[in-house]
């Protein structure tokens, strides 16, 4: 077998007047290790070139101008007396095979070329050429050895070791290896002794079933079976792919199975390369049209099973032909390569992107039924990826893209139809002015056009002074004073009135306009602070939200410094609110910027805390002054033990790290009372005030500072009992009964009302009915135990499901259980004991706190 070194040294001449054929053969030879490859389109030069280079192989076309292949072979005949010269004829006329062989060709292959077959024929001819080069006598001796290598085991050794193939001899009786060739040892890395100790099945030569099939031939002379497998390599270093041919051999009285294994690693690698060439675009490395349609077909099959939707985005670069013509094809190809890289970075999944030809690309996007806007979002990301110029060897080019979108199953169910419709939609996008996208479905285009209309309106809103800031006050719970405000963006859109942020901020984020708008907000907030100070409204800190894109893409520090200097305000009156994701985008740079701003006097707050990273590690690293509890944990804080636990944990953690805490979205008095009791520093929300224009906000602050929203007096020593029952008569009777003992008696007909009262007042004893709608008494008291573990919890019910009650008592949710109807005197005494128990545990005990029963 020809070795890799001999492949590199082999001199090959390609003779063909068609450049495409020459390029293909050169590519195949050079990518499989042949380094000494020559070519010519003029057959008249063949003889002189051969005399100069002494080629080992000539690949010859038959039909060429000036001199055909037959004439070339005739001219070469005088030179063949010196050495055996292989000529491989390649032609599109298969009927000329016999004539070519008679004219002197050693082999013949037809067009179009089967690349694997071409490379195999070339290698075979070079192997024969190698044998002839060393000597004619060597060839004859090798041929005799091969003929005689099956004569007997004793004479087989020299023949076995004369070939680079691996030869394995298996005794038919014991099914064990009795000898192996040097080629087998080299191929697998074992010594002969080690290899003979390995079972043929364990080595991978065959299976027991295959051995039995071979034995079933009963020694039929020279019966051959060929199969491909992998053989074990020494040291467990993978396996060697081989092609094995099987033969019988008589060795005296013994019968041998002979396995001849040929290493096919290079052939498999060549097949893999060819498979890659058949499926992937040679310029960009993306899936080509064939593979893209296969991937799309598989995506649709999965979508059918999952009830998903599939979007196809058909993309073409606007005015690419102008760039290609002006800069040249080489730089045009480089531009396509760079764009394909950007496309992959947007989509991430390389298999979901394809090049369909020229400057046409396509993207597959699978999504759930609920992800209505995902296709438009990806289209915008692709457009955004084109904003940066392409660097083409020092020359810069800026391009845009037109994108068409078709949806499965809304528009079509067949891959070909889906791509065709996406192509049609792309043409519509071009007709609409380029640098945009269109859906194939008319109804979806209405939504897209509305989105484009919104984007265009936003681009002119800043210059048209259509934006305005409203301010939502923040209440300091310990003093009841307004201590600051949050600046919130509003848009006075002509013809639409006041537009709230949820409708347009996502568009600002997607398009990058949020960076410019964010700079305006900081400057406007500083201007307003200065104006309020002139009006006598002082010590009012203004918080401004900073988006992640503004932090990454803009010059936040420079913008803040310029605004402070321009309006002459103290840095301490400006607070920046950042989300956790904005902090973590580029942590090291973020820390540097925030530390410089902090040194300047700016305060830093984390917005929506608890919904992102929420890591103690970054709280320690970043210079943070305040945490803002997200509304998601505040909304049900008085009724949901989990939300309450999270909020209280944030408060405790922040205070231990010397940070303040503000809760947003506070909408009820109960929520505010609960947060105030648990030492939350500030709140903001509709309960105190919604966001107001600057003038109204100033009026509210003046009024608040005259009469602050003071916290209620400490009621920790007021003995309070909460009675919960859905029966109004029961509530009335118990209220009348316990008022006789001077308790503060609170009543609730639902668990929800009860939770609000627990948040508003300090309650020592809770008494409830067992059978209530929505939630049972034991379930209610279990939640009370989690949120108010110090309370004494009592069930008073006519329902005597003892198992449920005992379980609750055992869990510690219930202190006592009493049945209806009750004895007034006994119930009053037991409640008095519950209060006494409470004060003994949470004292100091003061007998005057416990009223006498009368």
C-alpha positions, 0 to 999 in steps of 0.5 A: 500500500502506498504510504502518506510520504509516497503520496506526498512525493507522487508526481501527478499531471492533469491534462484537460482543456476545461478549467473546472475539471482541472480545479476539481481534480487539483482540489481532490488531490491536494486535500488528500495529501498529494503535494506535487500536482501539475496541470496543463490545458495544452496537450502538446506540452505533455511529452516535454513536461514528462521528460522534465518531471518524470510523472508517476501518473497522468490524468488525461482527457480524450477530447481536446483542441490541437491534439486529442488523448489518443495522440498524446498516448501515442506520443508517450509510448516511446518513453514507456520503454524506460519505465511503466507509466500509468495513464488514467483516461477521464472522459464523458464518452464511456463507449471509448473505454476499449479504444482508450485501453488499447491505445495505452491507458492503464485505467478508464473512468467516465464523467461526471466524476464519482470523487471516491472512485476517482481517488481510489483508481488514482491510489491503485495505479500509483501502488502498481507504479511503485512496484514497477519503479523498484524493479520488475524482478521485485514485482515478479517476486511479489506476485509469486509470493502473493500466489504462494502465500496460501500454500502453507503456514510455514511458507506464509510468513514472508508473504504476510510480512511483504504487505502493509495490510494486516493479516490475521490467521485464525485456527478453524478448530480453536477459533484462536489467532495463530499468527499475525503479520508485521503489518497487523502489528504496525496497524494496531500498535501491538507486539506480535505476542500481545496480539496473539493473546487477544480473542479475535472477537474482542479485537473486533475482527468478527463476531461469533455468528460471523465465524460460524457462518464462515465455518459453515462453508466447510472449507470451500476453496478461496471463498471470500467474504468482505466486510467493514469494521473497526479493530482495537488499537493498543492503549485504548487509543480509539479504533482503526476502521478497516475493510476485511476480506476472508479466505480459507487456507489449508495448512497441512492437516489444519484449516485456517481462516485468513482475515486480510484487513486494509486500513480505510481511514483515508477513504472514510475521511475523504468520504466525510469531506465529500459529504461536507462539500455536498451539504455545506457552502464552500464560501461561508461554511453554512448549510447549503440549499440541500441541507437547509431544506433538510433541516427545515423539513426536520424542524417542521416535523418536530413542530407538528409533534409539539404544536409549535410554529416555524418561521422562515426568514429569507434574507438578501443584502440590499445593493450587494451587486453594487458593492461586489462590482465596485470592490471586486468578487474577492472582497464581495466574497469576504463581505458574504463571509463576514455577514454569515458570521454575524448571522450565526452570532444572532441566531447562535444555532448554526444549523438553523442558518443557511446560504441559498445562493449568491447574497441570499440567506435563510434562517429557521426559527422554531417557537411556541404558539405564544411567541408571536413577536419572536420572528420580528424580534430576530429580524430586527436583531439581524438588521441591527447586526448590519449597523457596524461597517464591514472591514474589507481589507481596510475598505469599509462597506455599510449594507442593509438587508431586506427580510421576508418572513413566512410562518408554518402552519399559518402560510404553508406546511411544505418546506419548498412552499414556505421558502417561496412565500418567504422569498415573496415577502422579501421582495415586498420588503425591498419594494417598501424601501429596503432595510426592513422586513415583511410577513407573507400573511397580510394580517401579520403585516398590519402588526408589522407596519404598526410597529414600524410606524411606532418606530418612525414616530419615536425617532422624531419624538425627541427632536419634537420635544414630545417626551416628558418626565412624571415623578412617583414619590417615595415615602420614608416609613419611619418619618412619613416624609416624602424623601425622593421620587422616581423619574418615569418617562411619558410620551405625548404622541401627537394624535394619540395622547399620553403613551405609557412606557410599556407600549414604547420602551421595548422598541427603544431598547430594540432599536438602541434609541434608549441610549439617546433617550436615557441621556435626555432623561438624566439631563432633564431630571437634573434640570428639574431638581434645580428648578424645584430647589429654586421653588423651595422644594429641597432635599428631594432625591430623584432616581433615574432608571439606566438601561443595560444598553445605555450602560454598555453603549453610552458614556454614562459617567460623562453624561452624569458629570455634564448634567450635574455641571450644566444645572449646578446641583449636588450629586447626592440628589441624583440616584441611578437605578440599574437592573441586575442584568445591567450590572453583570453585562461587563462586571469589571467595567461596571465596578470601575464606573460605579465606583467613580460615580459613587465617589462623586456622590451619586447614589446607586440602587438595584431595581427589581431585586430578586428577579435576576442574579440576586447574588451576595457575591455581586452585592459585596463587589458593587458599590450599592446603596439601596435594594428595590424589592420587586413588585412581584414579591410585594403584590401578595406580601400580606397573604402569601408566606413565600412572598413575605419570606423573600421580602423579609429576607431581602430587608434583613440581608440589605440592612446587614450589608448597610444598605437601604431597602425600598419596596415598589408597587405598594397598593394597600394600607396593609402592605405598607403597614406590614413593610413598616413593621418589618423595618423596610425603609421606603415604599412607592406605589399607588397607595401613596401616590401614582406618578405625577407631573413635576408641578403636582409633585411639588404641591404633594411634597409641600403638603406632606412636609407640613403634615407627614404621613406619620406611622401609627402609634406603637400598639405592641402593648394593646391586647388584640384578638382577631376573630375569623368566621364567615357567619356574621352572627358568630362574629357579632356574638364573639365581638360582644363577648370579648369586648367585655374584657377590654380587648381590641377585637378585630373581626374578619369574614374571609381569610383575605380580610383577616390577613389585611388586619394582621398586617395592619395591627399587632395581634396576639390571639387569632381565633377562627372557624374550621369550615370556611369557603376558599380555605379551611381554618387549619389551612389559614392558621398554618399560613398565619404560623409561617407569617406570624409565628408568635401568635396564639392560634385557636380553632372554634368550630362546630366541625369536629373532624378530629384527624385534621385538627390533631394533625394541625395541633401536632404541626404546631399550627393550632394552640387550642381547639374549642367546639361550638356552641361554646360556654361564654365563661369558659371561652373567656377564661381560655382566651385570657389564658392564651393572652397570659401564655403569650405575655409569658413567652414574649414579656416582660410579663405585666399583670396589668396587661391582662384584664380580669374576667367579670 
